[in-house]
Amino acid sequence: MDAAGHLAEMHLSPGQDGDGPHGRDLLKEFEPGQIQHVLGDAAYDGDETRKAIKGLKAKACIKPSKNRTTRKRYDKTRYRNRNQVERFFNRIKQCRRVATRYEKTIENFASFVWLAALIVDLI
């Protein structure tokens, strides 16, 4: 999501996959200096992800996972803004086709996610 809270980029992945590797793939879409901060929950708290964020000259605002041996610091005030992303997903899941994944092909499903994002943006 961009600074205004609009969907900026989307990658679809199988539901059984972990978030970390796909998050790193998404970071590869950006150039160094293009983004300032990366917000993420504990699922993205990996050394590889933090290294990729540092390579983009951005600051990681990721809540450290509970099993991390060395505690990492994060901006708790900025982290609270992550709820915009959670609310966005909640709103697009109000569209039944997105929530239940009726579409058989990934292209059709992605189209409905973009459509739901447009509708949510208009409301």
C-alpha positions as CSV (number, residue, x, y, z in Angstrom):
1,M,0.0,0.0,0.0
2,D,1.2,3.5,-0.7
3,A,1.3,6.4,1.7
4,A,-2.3,7.3,0.9
5,G,-3.5,3.8,1.8
6,H,-4.1,2.6,-1.8
7,L,-3.1,-0.8,-3.1
8,A,0.2,-0.3,-4.9
9,E,1.5,-3.7,-5.7
10,M,0.2,-7.3,-5.3
11,H,1.7,-10.7,-5.5
12,L,-0.5,-13.8,-5.0
13,S,0.8,-16.9,-3.4
14,P,-0.5,-20.3,-2.3
15,G,-2.3,-20.1,1.0
16,Q,0.0,-22.8,2.6
17,D,3.2,-20.8,1.8
18,G,4.9,-18.7,4.5
19,D,4.8,-14.9,4.2
20,G,8.6,-14.2,4.6
21,P,9.9,-15.4,1.2
22,H,7.0,-13.7,-0.6
23,G,7.6,-10.5,1.3
24,R,11.3,-10.5,0.2
25,D,10.2,-11.1,-3.5
26,L,7.9,-8.1,-3.2
27,L,10.7,-5.9,-1.9
28,K,12.7,-6.7,-5.0
29,E,10.2,-4.6,-7.0
30,F,11.6,-1.4,-5.4
31,E,14.8,0.5,-6.0
32,P,17.1,1.8,-3.2
33,G,15.8,5.1,-1.8
34,Q,12.3,4.6,-3.4
35,I,10.7,3.7,0.0
36,Q,11.5,5.0,3.5
37,H,9.8,2.5,5.8
38,V,8.6,-1.1,5.6
39,L,5.9,-2.1,8.1
40,G,5.3,-5.8,8.8
41,D,4.2,-8.2,11.5
42,A,6.2,-10.9,13.2
43,A,5.8,-13.2,10.2
44,Y,8.3,-10.9,8.3
45,D,10.8,-10.8,11.2
46,G,13.7,-12.6,9.6
47,D,17.3,-11.6,9.2
48,E,17.1,-12.0,5.4
49,T,14.1,-9.7,5.2
50,R,15.7,-7.1,7.4
51,K,18.9,-7.3,5.2
52,A,16.8,-6.7,2.1
53,I,15.1,-3.7,3.7
54,K,18.5,-2.3,4.7
55,G,19.7,-2.8,1.1
56,L,16.8,-0.5,0.0
57,K,18.0,2.2,2.4
58,A,14.7,1.9,4.3
59,K,13.9,1.4,7.9
60,A,12.2,-1.8,9.1
61,C,9.3,-1.4,11.4
62,I,8.7,-5.0,12.1
63,K,7.6,-6.4,15.5
64,P,10.2,-8.9,16.6
65,S,9.0,-12.5,16.8
66,K,8.9,-13.9,20.3
67,N,11.6,-16.6,19.6
68,R,14.2,-14.1,18.5
69,T,17.3,-14.4,20.7
70,T,18.5,-10.7,20.2
71,R,15.6,-8.3,20.5
72,K,15.2,-5.8,17.7
73,R,13.9,-2.3,18.2
74,Y,10.9,-1.0,16.2
75,D,8.9,2.2,16.2
76,K,5.7,1.3,18.1
77,T,3.9,4.4,17.0
78,R,4.6,3.8,13.4
79,Y,3.8,0.1,13.8
80,R,0.3,1.0,15.0
81,N,-0.4,2.4,11.5
82,R,-0.1,-1.1,10.2
83,N,-3.8,-1.5,11.1
84,Q,-4.6,0.3,7.8
85,V,-3.4,-2.8,6.0
86,E,-5.3,-5.1,8.2
87,R,-8.5,-3.0,7.7
88,F,-8.0,-3.0,4.0
89,F,-7.9,-6.8,3.9
90,N,-10.9,-6.9,6.0
91,R,-12.8,-4.6,3.7
92,I,-11.9,-6.5,0.5
93,K,-12.9,-9.8,2.1
94,Q,-16.4,-8.3,2.3
95,C,-16.6,-9.1,-1.4
96,R,-17.6,-12.7,-1.4
97,R,-15.7,-13.8,-4.5
98,V,-12.4,-12.6,-2.8
99,A,-13.2,-14.1,0.6
100,T,-14.1,-17.6,-0.8
101,R,-11.9,-17.7,-3.8
102,Y,-14.5,-19.0,-6.3
103,E,-12.3,-18.3,-9.2
104,K,-10.4,-21.2,-10.7
105,T,-7.5,-19.3,-12.3
106,I,-5.1,-16.9,-10.6
107,E,-5.7,-14.3,-13.2
108,N,-9.4,-14.1,-12.6
109,F,-8.9,-14.1,-8.8
110,A,-6.3,-11.3,-9.1
111,S,-8.8,-9.3,-11.2
112,F,-11.4,-9.6,-8.5
113,V,-9.0,-8.5,-5.8
114,W,-8.1,-5.4,-7.9
115,L,-11.8,-4.7,-8.5
116,A,-12.5,-5.1,-4.7
117,A,-9.6,-2.8,-4.0
118,L,-11.1,-0.2,-6.4
119,I,-14.5,-0.4,-4.9
120,V,-13.1,-0.1,-1.3
121,D,-11.1,2.9,-2.4
122,L,-14.2,4.6,-3.7
123,I,-16.2,4.1,-0.5
